Amino acid sequence: MNHQYEVAVLSSSSDPHDWGPAMAAATTQLAELVQTDDGPALRDLFRQDRHLTITETDDGVRVGLGWDPPGGGTPAADAH
């Protein structure tokens, strides 16, 4: 993906109806990753685009979620 912040979670199903838990886990992991850094605050994720990638695996899919903060890591002025 090549984003400043990115995570990936595996889903054991290739049926899109089963991907919800993996997408929720990826969103949670991304939020936790952002909070562990000295960069943007969690609220800077609000109203921001994220990049979702779904890749087929042998056992299901890989759900990838990436985000690049506006300004390369500085909080977004209009997201507060």
N, C-alpha and C positions, 0 to 999 in steps of 0.2 A: 504494500500500500504506500509506504513512504510518507507518512504524516508525522507531525511532531509528537502526537499522542496516538497510539493505536493499540488495539487489543483484538484477540480472536478467541472464539469459543466454538467447540465442536458440538454438533447435534447428531444424534445417532439415527436420524431419519432423513430421508430425502423428500418427504412430504411437507410442503410449505405450511400446512396446518399445525405441524409439530415444531416449528422453528421459534415460536413465541418465547419459550423459556431461554433459549440460547440468545435471542436478541435482548431480552431483559438482563441476562447475565452480562452480556457485552456492554450494555449501557451502564450497568452498575460498576463493572470493572473500569470503564473509561472514566467515570466520575471519581472513583477511588484513586486512579492514577493521577488525574489532574490535581486532586487534593494533596497528594504526597510530594508534589513538586513545589518549588518556591515561586512558580509562575502564576498563571491565572487562578482565580477563585472559582469554586463550583458554579456560582451564579453566572459566570462568563460563558457557560455552556448554553444558557437559555437563549432562544431565538437565534441560534447559530446553526449553520449547515454542518452535517457530519457525512462522512463517506461510508456507505454500507457496501460490503463486498460479500457475495455468497459464492463459495467455491465447492464443487462436488468433491467428495472424498470416497474412499472405498466403503465406508460404513455410514455415510450420510452426507452432511455438509459442514463446511467451516464458515462461520459467520464472523466477518471482520468488520470492525468499526474504527474509523479514524477521524481525527479532528486536528485542524490547524487553527490556533487562536488568531484572531485579527491582530495585525501588528507584530506577529512572530512571538507572541507570549505575553504581551501586555494586555490588561483587561480592556474589554470592548466598552467604549463610552456609552453606546446606545443600548447595551444589554442590561443595564441596571434598573 
